[in-house]
Amino acid sequence: MKVFYILCHMVSGLISLRKLSTEADLRTLRRKIQLWHQKTMTLLEIGSTLSGEIPKGPCLIVSNHLSWVDILLIGSFEDVRFVAKAEVAKWPIVGKLASGAGTLFIRRGDRHSAERAVADIASELTCGHRVVIFPEGTTTRGPMPIKFRGRLFQAARQAGVPIVPIALSYHGAGNALVSYADDDQFISHLFRICGAPFICGRISVGKPLSPHEPATTIAKRAQLCVERMLEATASLGNTNASSLEEQTIQASPERDMRTYKPSLTGDLL
């Protein structure tokens, strides 16, 4: 039943995007997209925690990549643009949603596509937007990222904006089911997520990095920051589900953390 609600929510989101793209101003559209991410997290019953603060101004956000759930997790907290592989644009419903939300697509292994992506990202950054890239180039089983590729980091240098590393991790009894990699298929993975026990996604935000270095150097520095943040939060993996649920509700504001506790109440569509 949960999968049915989520699929209905996705179709409803697609219809709303088409309507809003012609009738609403940009700020309203972006806010609705963020609310859609939050409602999807609610339907999936995934809690979330943000430790640190992502700058409000334009910046290039770089993250490790474990699952399609990463998009919902980040998008539920912040108004950002994402960069995704071109294949996503062809996925049923999901591709249309991603396109409507302003996702930038890149063909992996295509040098010219990468060059266009750098230019497009730099343009978005120059316009004052925040853009998220996953420099591993693919999803992994984690917990640590594979090598960050440096090419897309050039966009931050062209736009003269900082690079903000973030580390994504999942905790709770169902955390092992979140990773979406290798031969996983979206629908079967969605069923696994919907049948999972409690999951809490965590975003840890690192200090901004200067873009005025060679892209490969910045990529290595960003990856090191992400790895250190993941190591710092690794102890959460041993926390049982009930205490994680309690933490999601009661995270201290003095620790500069924002939290979101899922609840299946209210208007979800």
Secondary structure, DSSP 4 states (H G I P E B T S, - for coil): -HHHHHHHHHHHHHHHHHHHHHHS-HHHHHHHHHHHHHHHHHHHTEEEEEES---SS-EEEEE----THHHHHHHHH---EEEEEGGGGGSTTHHHHHHHTT-EEE-TT-HHHHHHHHHHHHHHHHTT-EEEE-TTSS--S-SS--PPP-GGGHHHHHHT--EEEEEEEEESTTGGG----TT--HHHHHHHHHT---EEEEEEE---B-S-S-HHHHHHHHHHHHHHHHHHHGGGGGS-HHHHHHHHHH--GGGTEEEE-----S---
